[in-house]
Amino acid sequence: MYDIIRRPLVTEKNTLLATTQNEYAFEVAIDANRSQVKQAIEKLFGVKVVRVNTLVARRTARKLGKLPGKRKLWKKAIVKVKEGDKFDFVAS
């Protein structure tokens, strides 16, 4: 389960989604699918997942001084949980 869910993404936009629409964002493994993410969230946090949307963040070009490079490829999952369920890590 901990190989699938890397970390919660706590930003202003995600906190607003959590308080208004009961949706939470996580960084997940690049090869994880929706059903694996759903099972992992339900087991780790003890909540009922209604929907999982996933997206792969693009590799963006960055420079460190004169050296060109790219950021790593990562996957984001937006999880909608049942009304009344909450996570501990988001202050609402």
C-alpha positions in Angstrom: 0.0 0.0 0.0 2.8 2.4 0.8 4.4 1.7 -2.6 1.3 2.9 -4.3 0.5 6.1 -2.3 3.6 8.2 -2.1 2.4 11.4 -0.3 -0.7 13.6 0.0 -0.5 16.9 -1.9 -1.5 19.7 0.4 -1.8 22.9 -1.5 -4.2 25.8 -1.4 -6.1 24.5 -4.3 -6.3 21.0 -2.9 -7.4 22.2 0.5 -10.2 24.2 -1.2 -11.3 21.0 -3.0 -11.2 19.1 0.2 -13.4 21.5 2.1 -15.9 22.2 -0.7 -16.1 18.9 -2.8 -14.6 16.3 -0.4 -11.8 15.5 -2.9 -8.2 14.9 -1.9 -5.0 14.7 -4.0 -2.1 12.3 -3.7 1.1 11.6 -5.5 1.0 7.9 -6.5 3.2 5.4 -8.2 3.5 6.0 -12.0 2.4 2.4 -12.7 -0.6 2.4 -10.3 -4.1 2.2 -11.8 -7.3 3.5 -10.4 -8.5 0.4 -8.7 -5.1 -0.1 -6.9 -5.3 3.5 -5.7 -8.8 3.0 -4.5 -7.9 -0.1 -2.5 -4.8 1.5 -1.0 -6.7 4.6 0.1 -9.6 2.6 1.7 -7.1 0.3 3.5 -4.7 3.0 4.7 -7.2 5.6 5.8 -10.4 3.7 6.5 -12.6 5.8 4.2 -15.1 4.9 1.4 -13.8 6.0 -2.0 -16.5 7.2 -4.5 -14.3 8.1 -7.5 -10.6 8.2 -8.5 -9.3 10.5 -11.3 -5.6 10.1 -12.3 -3.3 12.2 -14.4 0.4 12.0 -15.3 2.2 15.3 -14.8 4.4 16.3 -17.8 8.1 16.4 -17.7 8.9 20.1 -17.6 12.2 21.6 -18.9 14.2 23.3 -16.2 17.7 24.7 -16.0 20.2 24.7 -13.2 22.5 27.5 -14.1 23.6 26.8 -17.6 22.8 23.1 -17.5 19.5 22.0 -19.1 17.4 19.3 -17.5 14.0 17.9 -16.9 11.9 17.3 -13.9 10.8 13.8 -13.1 7.7 12.2 -14.4 5.0 11.7 -11.7 1.4 10.7 -11.3 -1.4 12.5 -9.4 -4.6 10.9 -8.2 -7.6 13.0 -7.1 -9.8 10.9 -4.8 -13.4 11.7 -4.0 -14.6 10.2 -0.7 -18.1 9.6 0.7 -19.8 12.4 2.4 -18.8 12.5 6.1 -15.5 10.8 5.7 -12.3 12.9 6.2 -8.6 12.6 6.4 -6.4 13.7 9.3 -3.8 15.6 7.4 -6.0 18.4 5.9 -7.2 21.1 8.3 -10.7 22.2 7.4 
